[in-house]
Structures are given as C-alpha cells and as structure tokens.
C-alpha cells in the first residue's frame, strides 16, 4: 500500500530534480550568457562525462580514495571497445558482459 | 554522416539516434525495478519514481536511503545534490534551443538525462545543429523506455534475488565511457591534447575530492574546477 508520506516524498524528490534541469533553459532564454561563460560551458560535456567515469573507478577507502579494482577491470575492455567501435550499444554490451563474467569468477 | 550538416533533424531521427542508448536505459531501468522490489517498494511506487523523478542514479540512491530508514528531508536533500549536475548540463545545451518557445524549452529540460545530454552534445561536437523535434524524439523515446523497463523489472524482480550478478549496473559506466569517447572523437585534432589533459585533471580532482566528499558532490565540484582550468589554459 502506498502511503501519503511516500507520495509526498516522491513528489519532493521530483521537484528538486526538475528545477535544476529546467531553470537553465528558462535562464538562457531570458538572457544572453557572457562569452566567458559560453567558453566555460564548452568544457562541461567532457568534464562531466569523465567525472562520472572516475566516480565509478574510485571508491572510498579506509584512509583515502582507492581504486575500485572490479570496475577498473571491466573498464579496460569497455574503453577499448568504445575507442575501437565508436558504438554506444557495443560498448554497453561488452561492459555488461565483462562485469557479469568478473562477478561470476571473482565476487 | 553523408547528410548535410544543416539538414533539419526530425522527430524520427531523434528516435533513431536514441536507439543505441536504449540498451543502457533498458538494462538500468530493469535493474532499478529489481532493486526497488528488493528495497520493499511496490510496483506502483517504482512506476511513480521513474515517471516523476526520471534520474537513474538518484532513484537507486532513493532505494538505498529508503531501506535504511533515512528521514524524508535527508532523502530529498540527497536527491537534489545528486541531480544538481543536470544544472550544468542544461546550461550548456540550452543555448542551442534559444529560438524555441519557453514551453518547449521547459519540455527539453524536464526530460534531460545524462545520456540524452551526451547524445545531443556529441551531435553538436560533430558539427550538427540540434532541432527541437529531434530533441523531443530522443527524449520521449528514452523516457518511455525507462518507465517501461523499470516496471518490467519490478514485475520480474520477485524472481531475481541478485541483479548485480548480471553486471547490469555497469551499463551506466559503459555508456558514459562510450559517450566520452564519441565526444573526444569529434573534437578538432589540435584541441585533443587540451581535452586529454583536462581528463587527467579530472582524474586527479576526483581522487582528491572523494577523500572528504561523497561522489556526486565530487563530480559537481571537480567539473566546475576543471572546466575553469579548461578556459584559462586554452590557446
């Protein structure tokens, strides 16, 4: 049974997810961004995508950040296939299969 | 890429350009449904989460926090921080749609995800202009696949105890790797070294920041820092 608390919780999360997605579209429509800002924004795609990759390659260690070796091991063939095939779907298939195999043998 | 750079892309083109990412949406959405059931959410709640939040990482974190009995306010705050990166993404793609109406812009923003953003920026980097119809086709296809896959995962979830064993969660990382490579491939050759050095800085920034910040905050801060370095060190 879905409680009202749950409904409000989901709605709350929906609003805080929606606002950061939509506000820039409204902002950019209203004002022209300065040239410096536009140059800054050209670096966002590569930076954010690599941040998301590093986020999965690292893990919080006991003393400091350390490498998530399982993810790192799956990352190498994934990267290779991405560079080699330049194909989203092939990269995803190889990534998932490699991870499934690694978990089967090592985890 | 035989077609002209200035060809107006249609809704159908958007659907077609979404297809390579569908495997990612479907496997992650499916895994989310399974994890949701394992976290004692109902199928209806899983449907609501995918329909209204529509953000993979945040939905998984939602499950984790919910199972741990985290207070409502803390779950909402965490969701906000996890998804704050969309602000940067939206800001960098929005100028392409300046000439579309406000309502349509709100539509583009509402359905913006890491992957549709990645696909759109790759198109831009390849020299295409983005059309509103194309973006709608891309967004709507991704959105519907996500909802259907997560509900399907919820139905099947009762019979799958350990979705992680399937490696489905890694689909997300694999997709980011592919989108990153596709983006790099389209950058001009004389700028490639600059971009590669920025990726190296990202690796260092993330490594340092993750010592004392949760991953999603480290993503946000190192992106802003390194993009700034990018502007200051460009020639």
HADDOCK unambig.tbl for C-alpha pairs under 7 A between the chains (distance, minus, plus):
assign (segid A and resid 2 and name CA) (segid B and resid 45 and name CA) 6.98 0.50 0.50
assign (segid A and resid 9 and name CA) (segid B and resid 72 and name CA) 6.29 0.50 0.50
assign (segid A and resid 10 and name CA) (segid B and resid 49 and name CA) 6.42 0.50 0.50
assign (segid A and resid 12 and name CA) (segid B and resid 76 and name CA) 6.22 0.50 0.50
assign (segid A and resid 13 and name CA) (segid B and resid 53 and name CA) 6.61 0.50 0.50
assign (segid A and resid 13 and name CA) (segid B and resid 76 and name CA) 5.08 0.50 0.50
assign (segid A and resid 13 and name CA) (segid B and resid 79 and name CA) 6.07 0.50 0.50
assign (segid A and resid 14 and name CA) (segid B and resid 52 and name CA) 5.44 0.50 0.50
assign (segid A and resid 14 and name CA) (segid B and resid 53 and name CA) 4.51 0.50 0.50
assign (segid A and resid 16 and name CA) (segid B and resid 80 and name CA) 5.13 0.50 0.50
assign (segid A and resid 17 and name CA) (segid B and resid 53 and name CA) 6.43 0.50 0.50
assign (segid A and resid 17 and name CA) (segid B and resid 79 and name CA) 6.95 0.50 0.50
assign (segid A and resid 17 and name CA) (segid B and resid 80 and name CA) 5.83 0.50 0.50
assign (segid A and resid 17 and name CA) (segid B and resid 83 and name CA) 5.86 0.50 0.50
assign (segid A and resid 18 and name CA) (segid B and resid 110 and name CA) 6.06 0.50 0.50
assign (segid A and resid 20 and name CA) (segid B and resid 84 and name CA) 6.03 0.50 0.50
assign (segid A and resid 20 and name CA) (segid B and resid 86 and name CA) 6.16 0.50 0.50
assign (segid A and resid 20 and name CA) (segid B and resid 87 and name CA) 4.62 0.50 0.50
assign (segid A and resid 21 and name CA) (segid B and resid 86 and name CA) 5.43 0.50 0.50
assign (segid A and resid 21 and name CA) (segid B and resid 87 and name CA) 5.39 0.50 0.50
assign (segid A and resid 21 and name CA) (segid B and resid 90 and name CA) 5.82 0.50 0.50
assign (segid A and resid 21 and name CA) (segid B and resid 109 and name CA) 4.97 0.50 0.50
assign (segid A and resid 21 and name CA) (segid B and resid 110 and name CA) 6.10 0.50 0.50
assign (segid A and resid 21 and name CA) (segid B and resid 112 and name CA) 6.73 0.50 0.50
assign (segid A and resid 22 and name CA) (segid B and resid 106 and name CA) 5.58 0.50 0.50
assign (segid A and resid 22 and name CA) (segid B and resid 109 and name CA) 4.48 0.50 0.50
assign (segid A and resid 22 and name CA) (segid B and resid 110 and name CA) 5.98 0.50 0.50
assign (segid A and resid 24 and name CA) (segid B and resid 87 and name CA) 6.52 0.50 0.50
assign (segid A and resid 24 and name CA) (segid B and resid 90 and name CA) 5.70 0.50 0.50
assign (segid A and resid 24 and name CA) (segid B and resid 91 and name CA) 4.88 0.50 0.50
assign (segid A and resid 24 and name CA) (segid B and resid 94 and name CA) 6.78 0.50 0.50
assign (segid A and resid 25 and name CA) (segid B and resid 90 and name CA) 6.54 0.50 0.50
assign (segid A and resid 25 and name CA) (segid B and resid 91 and name CA) 6.74 0.50 0.50
assign (segid A and resid 25 and name CA) (segid B and resid 94 and name CA) 5.16 0.50 0.50
assign (segid A and resid 25 and name CA) (segid B and resid 105 and name CA) 5.72 0.50 0.50
assign (segid A and resid 25 and name CA) (segid B and resid 106 and name CA) 6.52 0.50 0.50
assign (segid A and resid 25 and name CA) (segid B and resid 109 and name CA) 6.40 0.50 0.50
assign (segid A and resid 26 and name CA) (segid B and resid 102 and name CA) 6.76 0.50 0.50
assign (segid A and resid 28 and name CA) (segid B and resid 94 and name CA) 6.40 0.50 0.50
assign (segid A and resid 28 and name CA) (segid B and resid 95 and name CA) 6.19 0.50 0.50
assign (segid A and resid 28 and name CA) (segid B and resid 98 and name CA) 6.83 0.50 0.50
assign (segid A and resid 29 and name CA) (segid B and resid 98 and name CA) 5.29 0.50 0.50
assign (segid A and resid 39 and name CA) (segid B and resid 231 and name CA) 6.33 0.50 0.50
assign (segid A and resid 40 and name CA) (segid B and resid 227 and name CA) 5.80 0.50 0.50
assign (segid A and resid 40 and name CA) (segid B and resid 228 and name CA) 6.09 0.50 0.50
assign (segid A and resid 40 and name CA) (segid B and resid 231 and name CA) 5.74 0.50 0.50
assign (segid A and resid 41 and name CA) (segid B and resid 92 and name CA) 5.10 0.50 0.50
assign (segid A and resid 42 and name CA) (segid B and resid 92 and name CA) 6.92 0.50 0.50
assign (segid A and resid 43 and name CA) (segid B and resid 227 and name CA) 5.14 0.50 0.50
assign (segid A and resid 43 and name CA) (segid B and resid 230 and name CA) 6.56 0.50 0.50
assign (segid A and resid 44 and name CA) (segid B and resid 92 and name CA) 7.00 0.50 0.50
assign (segid A and resid 44 and name CA) (segid B and resid 223 and name CA) 6.77 0.50 0.50
assign (segid A and resid 44 and name CA) (segid B and resid 227 and name CA) 6.05 0.50 0.50
assign (segid A and resid 45 and name CA) (segid B and resid 121 and name CA) 6.95 0.50 0.50
assign (segid A and resid 46 and name CA) (segid B and resid 180 and name CA) 6.18 0.50 0.50
assign (segid A and resid 46 and name CA) (segid B and resid 183 and name CA) 6.99 0.50 0.50
assign (segid A and resid 47 and name CA) (segid B and resid 199 and name CA) 6.67 0.50 0.50
assign (segid A and resid 47 and name CA) (segid B and resid 202 and name CA) 6.74 0.50 0.50
assign (segid A and resid 47 and name CA) (segid B and resid 223 and name CA) 5.32 0.50 0.50
assign (segid A and resid 47 and name CA) (segid B and resid 226 and name CA) 6.93 0.50 0.50
assign (segid A and resid 47 and name CA) (segid B and resid 227 and name CA) 6.56 0.50 0.50
assign (segid A and resid 48 and name CA) (segid B and resid 219 and name CA) 6.94 0.50 0.50
assign (segid A and resid 48 and name CA) (segid B and resid 223 and name CA) 5.60 0.50 0.50
assign (segid A and resid 49 and name CA) (segid B and resid 176 and name CA) 5.84 0.50 0.50
assign (segid A and resid 49 and name CA) (segid B and resid 180 and name CA) 5.83 0.50 0.50
assign (segid A and resid 50 and name CA) (segid B and resid 180 and name CA) 6.71 0.50 0.50
assign (segid A and resid 50 and name CA) (segid B and resid 199 and name CA) 6.39 0.50 0.50
assign (segid A and resid 50 and name CA) (segid B and resid 202 and name CA) 6.90 0.50 0.50
assign (segid A and resid 51 and name CA) (segid B and resid 202 and name CA) 6.30 0.50 0.50
assign (segid A and resid 51 and name CA) (segid B and resid 206 and name CA) 6.91 0.50 0.50
assign (segid A and resid 51 and name CA) (segid B and resid 219 and name CA) 5.28 0.50 0.50
assign (segid A and resid 51 and name CA) (segid B and resid 223 and name CA) 6.86 0.50 0.50
assign (segid A and resid 52 and name CA) (segid B and resid 176 and name CA) 6.97 0.50 0.50
assign (segid A and resid 52 and name CA) (segid B and resid 219 and name CA) 6.64 0.50 0.50
assign (segid A and resid 53 and name CA) (segid B and resid 173 and name CA) 5.92 0.50 0.50
assign (segid A and resid 53 and name CA) (segid B and resid 176 and name CA) 6.33 0.50 0.50
assign (segid A and resid 53 and name CA) (segid B and resid 177 and name CA) 6.51 0.50 0.50
assign (segid A and resid 54 and name CA) (segid B and resid 203 and name CA) 6.33 0.50 0.50
assign (segid A and resid 54 and name CA) (segid B and resid 206 and name CA) 6.83 0.50 0.50
assign (segid A and resid 55 and name CA) (segid B and resid 215 and name CA) 6.01 0.50 0.50
assign (segid A and resid 56 and name CA) (segid B and resid 173 and name CA) 6.90 0.50 0.50
assign (segid A and resid 60 and name CA) (segid B and resid 210 and name CA) 6.85 0.50 0.50
assign (segid A and resid 60 and name CA) (segid B and resid 211 and name CA) 6.75 0.50 0.50
assign (segid A and resid 64 and name CA) (segid B and resid 211 and name CA) 5.34 0.50 0.50
assign (segid A and resid 65 and name CA) (segid B and resid 207 and name CA) 6.04 0.50 0.50
assign (segid A and resid 65 and name CA) (segid B and resid 210 and name CA) 6.09 0.50 0.50
assign (segid A and resid 65 and name CA) (segid B and resid 211 and name CA) 5.24 0.50 0.50
assign (segid A and resid 78 and name CA) (segid B and resid 174 and name CA) 6.23 0.50 0.50
assign (segid A and resid 79 and name CA) (segid B and resid 177 and name CA) 6.36 0.50 0.50
assign (segid A and resid 82 and name CA) (segid B and resid 177 and name CA) 7.00 0.50 0.50
assign (segid A and resid 82 and name CA) (segid B and resid 178 and name CA) 5.07 0.50 0.50
assign (segid A and resid 82 and name CA) (segid B and resid 181 and name CA) 6.50 0.50 0.50
assign (segid A and resid 83 and name CA) (segid B and resid 181 and name CA) 6.34 0.50 0.50
assign (segid A and resid 86 and name CA) (segid B and resid 178 and name CA) 6.94 0.50 0.50
assign (segid A and resid 86 and name CA) (segid B and resid 182 and name CA) 6.30 0.50 0.50
assign (segid A and resid 87 and name CA) (segid B and resid 178 and name CA) 6.96 0.50 0.50
assign (segid A and resid 88 and name CA) (segid B and resid 20 and name CA) 5.58 0.50 0.50
assign (segid A and resid 88 and name CA) (segid B and resid 21 and name CA) 6.33 0.50 0.50
assign (segid A and resid 88 and name CA) (segid B and resid 175 and name CA) 6.37 0.50 0.50
assign (segid A and resid 88 and name CA) (segid B and resid 178 and name CA) 5.51 0.50 0.50
assign (segid A and resid 89 and name CA) (segid B and resid 20 and name CA) 5.00 0.50 0.50
assign (segid A and resid 89 and name CA) (segid B and resid 21 and name CA) 6.39 0.50 0.50
assign (segid A and resid 89 and name CA) (segid B and resid 23 and name CA) 6.47 0.50 0.50
assign (segid A and resid 91 and name CA) (segid B and resid 174 and name CA) 6.15 0.50 0.50
assign (segid A and resid 91 and name CA) (segid B and resid 178 and name CA) 6.32 0.50 0.50
assign (segid A and resid 92 and name CA) (segid B and resid 24 and name CA) 6.66 0.50 0.50
assign (segid A and resid 92 and name CA) (segid B and resid 171 and name CA) 5.34 0.50 0.50
assign (segid A and resid 92 and name CA) (segid B and resid 174 and name CA) 5.10 0.50 0.50
assign (segid A and resid 92 and name CA) (segid B and resid 175 and name CA) 5.83 0.50 0.50
assign (segid A and resid 95 and name CA) (segid B and resid 170 and name CA) 6.45 0.50 0.50
assign (segid A and resid 95 and name CA) (segid B and resid 171 and name CA) 6.34 0.50 0.50
assign (segid A and resid 95 and name CA) (segid B and resid 174 and name CA) 5.50 0.50 0.50
assign (segid A and resid 96 and name CA) (segid B and resid 167 and name CA) 4.94 0.50 0.50
assign (segid A and resid 96 and name CA) (segid B and resid 168 and name CA) 5.62 0.50 0.50
assign (segid A and resid 96 and name CA) (segid B and resid 170 and name CA) 5.64 0.50 0.50
assign (segid A and resid 96 and name CA) (segid B and resid 171 and name CA) 5.59 0.50 0.50
assign (segid A and resid 97 and name CA) (segid B and resid 167 and name CA) 6.67 0.50 0.50
assign (segid A and resid 99 and name CA) (segid B and resid 167 and name CA) 4.79 0.50 0.50
assign (segid A and resid 99 and name CA) (segid B and resid 170 and name CA) 6.73 0.50 0.50
assign (segid A and resid 100 and name CA) (segid B and resid 165 and name CA) 5.91 0.50 0.50
assign (segid A and resid 100 and name CA) (segid B and resid 166 and name CA) 4.92 0.50 0.50
assign (segid A and resid 100 and name CA) (segid B and resid 167 and name CA) 4.32 0.50 0.50
assign (segid A and resid 103 and name CA) (segid B and resid 165 and name CA) 6.12 0.50 0.50
assign (segid A and resid 104 and name CA) (segid B and resid 165 and name CA) 6.99 0.50 0.50
